[in-house]
Amino acid sequence: MTSTLHWLRNSSLVSWLEQHSQLLSDTDALLMSGLALNELPSESPVELPVYARKKEADALDTALPDYVMLKSDEQWVELVLSFQQQITW
């Protein structure tokens, strides 16, 4: 099974899931950035890992929900390389 990192930048997680949840597999993960970081629900709507870059999260005015795992720039590169494919939305 192919693992995919879905990088959401310009849509909220909830609205993206309404349109694309059928594309997710058990080995996938979500990386949130840009506009997607500002519209995260307080409870995770998925059982998949949800990541964000720490540097980007620190620049926000509000704290991210607890289910979001923050990655340093170095960890972010390792994360991207650990997936067989990446799709930016």
C-alpha positions as MATLAB code, in Angstrom:
seq = 'MTSTLHWLRNSSLVSWLEQHSQLLSDTDALLMSGLALNELPSESPVELPVYARKKEADALDTALPDYVMLKSDEQWVELVLSFQQQITW';
ca = [
       0.000    0.000    0.000;
       1.280    3.432   -0.897;
       1.581    5.981    1.887;
       0.724    9.561    1.029;
       1.360   12.795    2.868;
      -1.551   15.114    2.106;
      -0.331   18.690    2.514;
      -3.295   20.992    3.043;
      -2.508   24.659    2.505;
      -5.514   26.513    1.136;
      -8.579   24.811    2.552;
      -9.820   23.874    5.973;
      -9.369   20.303    7.129;
     -13.100   19.784    7.590;
     -14.053   21.040    4.113;
     -11.193   19.065    2.522;
     -12.376   15.879    4.253;
     -15.934   16.440    2.996;
     -14.615   16.376   -0.575;
     -11.630   14.014   -0.418;
     -11.885   11.635    2.558;
     -12.259    8.682    0.177;
      -8.636    9.278   -0.920;
      -7.213    8.545    2.538;
      -5.712    5.219    3.550;
      -4.645    3.959    6.975;
      -0.983    4.710    6.201;
      -1.516    8.331    5.153;
      -0.951   11.495    7.165;
      -1.920   15.152    6.944;
       0.402   18.154    7.007;
      -1.308   21.453    7.703;
       0.043   24.870    6.716;
      -1.084   28.273    5.504;
      -4.809   28.883    5.711;
      -5.446   25.307    6.843;
      -3.677   25.988   10.161;
      -6.083   28.782   11.035;
      -9.220   26.658   10.690;
      -8.491   23.466   12.608;
     -11.322   21.995   14.685;
     -10.684   21.515   18.406;
     -11.108   17.720   18.074;
      -9.432   15.733   15.314;
     -11.903   14.624   12.643;
      -9.514   11.843   11.531;
      -7.592    9.008   13.141;
      -4.543    9.763   11.000;
      -1.508   11.730   12.170;
      -1.835   15.493   11.694;
       1.394   17.523   11.478;
       2.437   21.163   11.212;
       5.764   22.962   11.043;
       6.670   24.382   14.453;
       8.052   27.573   12.930;
       4.745   28.256   11.202;
       2.679   27.356   14.263;
       4.752   29.693   16.459;
       3.852   32.584   14.151;
       0.116   32.118   14.758;
      -1.838   34.214   17.231;
      -3.582   31.155   18.665;
      -2.474   27.751   19.924;
      -3.064   24.692   17.776;
      -5.198   21.787   19.016;
      -3.374   19.068   20.955;
      -3.728   16.469   18.191;
      -1.408   18.460   15.881;
       2.173   17.194   16.105;
       4.705   19.974   15.571;
       7.863   19.339   13.545;
      11.071   21.367   13.344;
      12.325   22.213    9.858;
      14.700   19.245    9.957;
      11.939   16.892   11.153;
       9.615   18.288    8.478;
      12.089   17.327    5.733;
      12.435   13.845    7.226;
       8.648   13.547    7.410;
       8.172   14.444    3.746;
      10.900   12.020    2.669;
       9.403    9.191    4.738;
       6.274    9.052    2.548;
       6.159    7.378   -0.853;
       4.253   10.310   -2.302;
       3.094   13.786   -1.361;
       0.099   15.693   -2.651;
      -0.276   19.418   -2.019;
      -3.832   20.708   -1.864;
];
